[in-house]
């Protein structure tokens, strides 16, 4: 039987082509399996932000417990003129290198009936996003949309880091109102 060189050439070309296709498919599968499952996520490619003060860990604590963690407060102000807020006090704790836009010392804590219920933290550096500002306070709003977006503040309500918050806010309190400088957080009752 005589072989037709043109059919033989076509079969050979087809086999080479099929081999290239299968080889490329295997190579792309190998590359995909080496990438993390959520490689599109910007959070996974960024280093974790270390909290300046971990508010979820401190909320609900007594003044004595906070003093052990944060040191002696620089200022203590007893609340005497508003029956709804009593018994209570404000304590200002010194936090190094903060922007000092809202608080006297870096962290102001409102206590009600011997429990920390409200925090105001001036951050050590300005941030571009409200989420980054909140992470510096130990609060991860995950991919939750802000309940309120205003020119100078973004606010959330809900359970974050295992704490029910009445209000969590990232504030633009810098001189130009362009970047986030302060975080406020209030526990839900």
DAGI-V715875 format. One line per field, one symbol per residue. ss: DSSP state (2 for helix, 1 for strand, 0 for the rest). phi: phi as a letter, one per 30 degrees, with the letter a starting at -180 (. if undefined). psi: psi as a letter, one per 30 degrees, with the letter a starting at -180 (. if undefined). Layout:
ss = ???
phi = ???
psi = ???
This chain:
ss = 000022222222222222222222222222222200000002222000000000222200002222222200001111000022200111111100000000000111111100111111111111100222222000000000000111001111111100111111111000000001111111100
phi = .dcddddddddddddddddddddddddddddddddddcdddddddcddcdddbceedcdiddeddddddcjdddbbbdcbcbedccdaacbccdcdhddidbcdckbcbccbhibdcbbbbdddbdbdbdddddddciccdhcddddbbbecabbbbkcbhibdcdabbccccddcicbdbbbbbbddd
psi = kkkjfeeeeeeeeeeeeeeeeeeeeeeeeeeeffklehffkeeffklkkkkekiefffkflleeeeeeeflkkekkjkjfgjefflkllkkkkkkkglfheelefekkkkkkhgkjfkkjkklflklfleeeeeefggkjgbhkkkekjlegkkklkajkhgkjkekkkkkiglefgflkfkkkkkkk.
